[in-house]
Amino acid sequence: MQTKHLTIMFTDMKGFTSRTSIHTREQLEELLDKQEELVRPIFEKFHGNVVKTIGDAFMVVFDSPTDAVLCGVKIQEELIKYNVKTDDENKMEIRIGINSGEVNIKGEDYFGEAVNIASRIESISEANEVYFSESVYLSMNKNEIPAVEIGVRHLKGIPDDIKVYKVLREHSEVEKIKNERKLKARASNSFSKTTGVISKDNEPKSAPIQIIRMILYFIGGFVVLILLIVIIMWVFKICPPSGPWMMPPWCSK
């Protein structure tokens, strides 16, 4: 059985189940055909491979996590344009969930925990949004896709909690995230993460070395101060008060 690291997307139309109870078969077929017409070209544009469709849902795999998220964004943008021009009965709102990981491939089928996580993320996502896992966030190009963490989620059937993110589309929030990333990037060039600092040549140094260096600097500074005091006393022939210490030569009688 072949395995491959891929990014998996699941899409699902909000309210489709309830529509099956009130729409005719012809109306449902027209709705699904319209969704196909809108989203298929977008999958192809971002190099997505449609693995299967289940009613109103799509399962698509990508080689690039950035392409997968950009594809999700484009789908939502196109649906917003479509919904503005159509009546309420034919409006479409889609949930999108994305995850990256190792996928098992057998014939034309793709399965494994990475696929299950993508499916579960789609199930908790909100309509008109693009949700994705931390594995996608860490590997995608963040400069192309402003995103925000929405929190850690316990997904049904998944033993580990998953940190989930979503794409930001509001202009003010996008600019805020971009500025925060710039500040973090600048800070990372000047400071260490936890146990060290960054030197002039950008090499991290451990805390014990820094402590030893500070002690040596202190001792060196103290010695220089004593020498400076002795030189001043010698130049001006200053004698210290009598005591247990040895008197300098210029104070000897």
C-alpha positions in Angstrom: 0.0 0.0 0.0 1.4 3.4 -1.0 1.6 6.3 1.5 2.2 9.9 0.6 2.2 13.3 2.5 -0.7 15.3 1.1 -3.1 18.1 2.0 -6.7 17.0 2.2 -9.8 19.2 1.8 -13.4 18.3 2.5 -16.3 20.6 1.5 -19.9 20.3 2.5 -23.0 22.4 1.6 -24.8 23.9 4.6 -28.4 22.8 4.9 -28.3 20.3 2.1 -29.9 17.5 4.1 -32.9 19.6 5.0 -33.2 20.6 1.3 -33.7 17.0 0.3 -36.9 17.0 2.3 -38.4 20.1 0.6 -36.9 20.1 -2.9 -37.7 17.9 -5.9 -35.1 15.6 -7.4 -34.8 17.9 -10.3 -34.2 20.9 -8.0 -31.5 19.0 -6.1 -29.8 17.9 -9.3 -29.8 21.5 -10.6 -28.3 22.6 -7.2 -25.5 20.0 -7.3 -24.8 20.7 -11.0 -24.4 24.4 -10.2 -22.1 23.7 -7.3 -20.0 21.4 -9.6 -19.9 24.2 -12.2 -18.6 26.7 -9.7 -16.1 24.7 -7.7 -14.6 22.1 -10.2 -12.7 24.7 -12.2 -11.3 26.2 -8.9 -10.0 22.7 -7.8 -8.3 22.4 -11.2 -6.8 25.9 -11.0 -5.1 25.1 -7.7 -3.9 21.6 -8.8 -6.5 19.8 -6.6 -7.4 16.2 -7.4 -11.0 15.3 -6.7 -10.9 11.9 -5.0 -14.7 11.5 -4.7 -18.0 13.2 -4.2 -20.7 12.2 -1.7 -23.9 14.0 -2.5 -23.1 17.6 -1.9 -19.6 16.9 -0.4 -16.2 16.9 -2.1 -12.9 15.2 -1.0 -9.9 16.8 -2.8 -6.2 16.3 -2.3 -3.4 18.7 -3.0 0.4 18.5 -3.0 0.7 22.0 -1.7 -1.0 23.2 1.6 -0.8 26.8 0.3 -2.6 25.8 -2.8 -5.3 24.0 -0.8 -6.0 27.0 1.4 -6.0 29.4 -1.5 -8.4 27.1 -3.3 -10.7 27.2 -0.3 -10.5 31.0 -0.2 -11.3 31.3 -3.9 -14.3 29.0 -3.5 -15.8 31.1 -0.8 -15.2 34.3 -2.8 -16.9 32.8 -5.9 -19.9 31.6 -3.8 -20.3 35.1 -2.3 -20.5 36.6 -5.8 -23.0 33.8 -6.8 -25.2 34.3 -3.8 -25.5 38.0 -4.4 -27.0 37.4 -7.8 -29.4 34.5 -7.0 -32.6 34.0 -5.0 -32.6 32.7 -1.4 -33.8 29.3 -2.5 -30.7 28.6 -4.6 -28.1 30.2 -2.4 -25.1 28.0 -1.5 -23.1 28.2 1.7 -20.2 25.8 2.0 -18.1 24.6 4.9 -14.4 23.8 4.2 -11.9 21.8 6.4 -8.3 21.1 5.5 -5.5 19.0 7.0 -2.0 17.9 6.0 -0.4 14.6 6.8 0.5 11.1 5.7 -2.2 9.5 3.7 -2.7 5.8 2.8 -3.5 5.2 -0.9 -5.1 2.0 -2.2 -6.3 2.1 -5.8 -8.4 5.3 -6.1 -9.1 5.5 -2.4 -7.3 7.8 0.2 -7.7 7.1 3.9 -5.9 7.3 7.3 -5.9 9.6 10.3 -4.9 12.7 8.2 -8.0 12.2 6.1 -10.2 11.7 9.2 -8.9 14.9 10.8 -9.7 16.9 7.6 -13.2 15.5 7.7 -13.7 16.3 11.4 -12.4 19.9 10.9 -14.9 20.4 8.1 -17.7 19.2 10.4 -16.9 21.9 12.9 -16.2 24.7 10.5 -18.6 27.5 9.9 -20.3 28.2 6.6 -18.5 30.6 4.3 -15.2 30.0 6.2 -12.0 28.0 5.6 -10.8 26.1 8.6 -7.5 24.1 8.7 -5.2 22.3 11.2 -1.9 23.4 12.7 0.0 21.1 10.4 -1.4 23.1 7.4 -0.6 26.4 9.2 3.0 25.5 9.9 3.8 24.4 6.3 1.8 26.9 4.2 3.0 30.3 3.0 1.7 32.6 5.7 2.5 35.8 3.7 -0.1 34.7 1.2 -2.8 33.7 3.6 -3.4 35.7 6.8 -4.9 33.4 9.4 -5.9 33.3 13.0 -6.0 30.6 15.6 -9.5 29.7 16.8 -8.3 27.3 19.5 -7.7 23.7 20.4 -10.5 21.3 19.5 -11.2 17.7 20.5 -12.4 16.0 17.4 -14.6 12.9 17.4 -12.6 9.8 16.9 -9.3 11.6 17.1 -7.2 10.8 20.2 -5.1 14.0 20.2 -6.5 17.5 20.5 -6.0 19.5 17.3 -5.2 23.2 17.1 -7.4 24.8 14.5 -7.0 28.0 12.4 -9.2 29.9 10.0 -8.5 32.3 7.1 -9.0 35.9 7.9 -10.8 37.9 5.2 -11.8 41.1 7.0 -9.3 43.8 5.9 -8.7 45.3 9.3 -8.0 41.9 10.9 -5.7 41.0 8.0 -3.6 44.1 8.4 -3.4 43.5 12.1 -2.1 39.9 11.7 0.4 41.1 9.0 1.8 43.7 11.4 2.0 41.3 14.3 4.0 38.9 12.1 6.4 41.6 11.1 7.0 42.5 14.7 7.6 38.9 15.7 10.0 38.4 12.8 12.0 41.5 13.8 12.1 40.4 17.5 13.3 36.9 16.5 16.4 38.4 14.9 17.4 40.1 18.2 16.4 37.8 21.0 16.6 34.1 21.8 13.5 32.0 22.3 14.1 30.8 25.8 17.6 29.9 27.0 20.0 32.0 24.9 20.6 35.2 23.1 21.5 36.1 19.6 25.1 37.3 19.0 26.2 39.7 16.4 26.9 36.8 14.0 23.4 35.4 14.8 24.7 32.4 16.6 22.7 31.4 19.7 24.6 31.2 23.0 23.5 29.2 26.0 22.6 30.8 29.3 25.6 29.3 31.3 28.1 30.8 28.8 26.4 34.1 29.1 26.6 34.0 32.9 30.3 33.1 32.9 30.9 35.9 30.4 29.1 38.4 32.6 31.2 37.4 35.7 34.4 37.8 33.7 33.2 41.2 32.5 32.5 42.2 36.1 35.9 41.0 37.4 37.7 42.8 34.5 35.8 46.0 35.2 36.7 45.8 38.9 40.4 45.3 38.1 40.4 48.2 35.7 38.8 50.4 38.4 41.5 49.5 41.0 44.3 50.2 38.5 42.7 53.6 37.7 42.6 54.5 41.4 46.2 53.5 41.9 47.4 55.6 38.9 45.5 58.6 40.1 47.0 58.2 43.6 50.5 57.9 42.1 50.1 61.0 39.9 48.8 63.2 42.7 50.9 61.5 45.4 47.8 60.7 47.4 48.3 58.5 50.4 45.6 56.2 51.8 44.8 56.3 55.6 47.0 54.0 57.7 45.7 50.5 58.1 46.6 46.9 57.7 47.3 47.2 54.0 50.7 48.0 52.5 51.5 51.7 51.9 52.4 52.7 48.3 56.1 53.6 47.7 55.5 57.3 47.4 54.1 57.4 50.9 57.1 55.8 52.6 59.2 58.1 54.8 
